[in-house]
Amino acid sequence: MHLGLGDVTPATADKNCRAPFSWAAGNGRGGVVKMLLGREEVAPGTEDKNGRTPFSWAAGRGHIRVVEMLLEQEEVTPDTPDKLGQRPLLWAVFSAVRGPRRARRGDCQEPGIGRDGKT
């Protein structure tokens, strides 16, 4: 795991303002989420550039175990809307309708938005 390297921390965000914790939550990596929740530099309620939180990503991809872990955290507000005004419950409904999907490298597309950014 790269988090052991000196220049990589759980709070190091990528170009989308998503930290390793957000990626772990959104990809259903319960063990990693549990480990990172024990680190003081991890902020479970941090939003990415689109206003989505780790909770929103986990709910939107149908990762119930991770959602349950995050709901136990005081910093997590389960009804926080993203910059489009969408709440985690809506993302969870999208997930239930389309079924769980496996994350692919570079897959950050929102439902209904094509690769060209148009609906």
C-alpha positions as CSV (number, residue, x, y, z in Angstrom):
1,M,0.0,0.0,0.0
2,H,1.4,3.4,-1.0
3,L,0.1,5.1,2.1
4,G,3.2,4.0,3.9
5,L,5.3,6.2,1.7
6,G,6.4,9.5,3.2
7,D,4.8,11.8,0.5
8,V,1.5,9.9,0.3
9,T,-1.1,10.3,3.1
10,P,-4.8,9.5,3.3
11,A,-5.4,13.2,2.9
12,T,-3.5,13.6,-0.3
13,A,-6.1,14.5,-2.9
14,D,-5.9,13.9,-6.7
15,K,-6.9,16.3,-9.5
16,N,-10.6,15.7,-8.7
17,C,-10.0,16.6,-5.0
18,R,-10.6,12.9,-4.0
19,A,-8.4,11.5,-1.3
20,P,-7.6,7.8,-1.0
21,F,-10.3,7.5,1.7
22,S,-12.9,8.7,-0.8
23,W,-11.7,6.2,-3.5
24,A,-11.8,3.4,-0.9
25,A,-15.3,4.2,0.2
26,G,-16.6,4.6,-3.4
27,N,-15.0,1.3,-4.4
28,G,-16.4,-0.6,-1.5
29,R,-13.1,-1.4,0.1
30,G,-14.4,-1.8,3.7
31,G,-11.1,-3.0,5.2
32,V,-9.3,0.0,3.8
33,V,-12.1,2.4,5.0
34,K,-11.9,0.9,8.5
35,M,-8.2,1.2,8.6
36,L,-8.2,4.8,7.4
37,L,-11.0,5.8,9.8
38,G,-8.4,5.2,12.5
39,R,-6.1,7.9,11.1
40,E,-6.4,11.4,12.5
41,E,-5.7,13.1,9.1
42,V,-8.7,11.4,7.5
43,A,-11.8,13.6,7.3
44,P,-14.8,11.4,6.4
45,G,-17.0,14.3,5.4
46,T,-14.6,15.9,2.9
47,E,-16.1,16.9,-0.4
48,D,-14.5,16.4,-3.8
49,K,-14.6,19.1,-6.6
50,N,-18.1,18.0,-7.4
51,G,-19.3,18.3,-3.8
52,R,-19.6,14.5,-3.4
53,T,-18.5,13.0,-0.1
54,P,-17.1,9.5,0.5
55,F,-20.6,8.6,1.8
56,S,-22.2,9.8,-1.4
57,W,-19.8,7.7,-3.5
58,A,-20.4,4.6,-1.3
59,A,-24.2,5.0,-1.4
60,G,-24.1,5.7,-5.1
61,R,-22.3,2.5,-5.8
62,G,-24.4,0.3,-3.5
63,H,-21.7,-0.4,-1.0
64,I,-23.9,-1.0,2.0
65,R,-21.2,-2.2,4.5
66,V,-19.2,1.0,3.8
67,V,-22.3,3.1,4.1
68,E,-23.0,1.6,7.5
69,M,-19.4,2.3,8.7
70,L,-19.6,5.9,7.6
71,L,-23.0,6.5,9.2
72,E,-21.2,5.7,12.6
73,Q,-18.9,8.8,12.1
74,E,-20.0,12.1,13.6
75,E,-18.4,14.0,10.7
76,V,-20.6,12.3,8.1
77,T,-23.8,14.1,7.1
78,P,-25.8,11.7,5.1
79,D,-28.1,14.3,3.5
80,T,-25.4,16.6,2.1
81,P,-26.2,17.6,-1.5
82,D,-23.4,17.8,-4.1
83,K,-22.9,20.7,-6.4
84,L,-25.7,19.5,-8.7
85,G,-28.0,19.4,-5.7
86,Q,-28.1,15.6,-5.8
87,R,-28.2,13.8,-2.4
88,P,-26.7,10.4,-1.5
89,L,-30.1,8.8,-1.4
90,L,-30.6,9.7,-5.1
91,W,-27.3,8.3,-6.0
92,A,-28.3,5.1,-4.1
93,V,-31.5,4.9,-6.1
94,F,-29.5,5.3,-9.3
95,S,-27.3,2.4,-8.1
96,A,-30.3,0.2,-7.3
97,V,-31.8,0.8,-10.7
98,R,-28.7,0.2,-12.7
99,G,-27.2,-2.4,-10.3
100,P,-23.9,-2.4,-8.7
101,R,-21.0,-1.8,-11.0
102,R,-17.3,-2.3,-10.8
103,A,-15.2,0.8,-10.8
104,R,-12.9,1.1,-13.7
105,R,-9.7,3.2,-13.7
106,G,-10.6,6.7,-14.7
107,D,-14.4,6.0,-14.2
108,C,-15.7,9.2,-12.7
109,Q,-18.7,9.7,-15.0
110,E,-22.0,10.6,-13.3
111,P,-25.2,8.8,-14.4
112,G,-26.7,10.4,-17.4
113,I,-23.6,12.3,-18.4
114,G,-21.6,11.1,-21.4
115,R,-17.9,11.2,-21.8
116,D,-18.3,14.5,-23.7
117,G,-20.0,16.0,-20.7
118,K,-23.4,16.2,-22.3
119,T,-26.5,14.5,-21.2
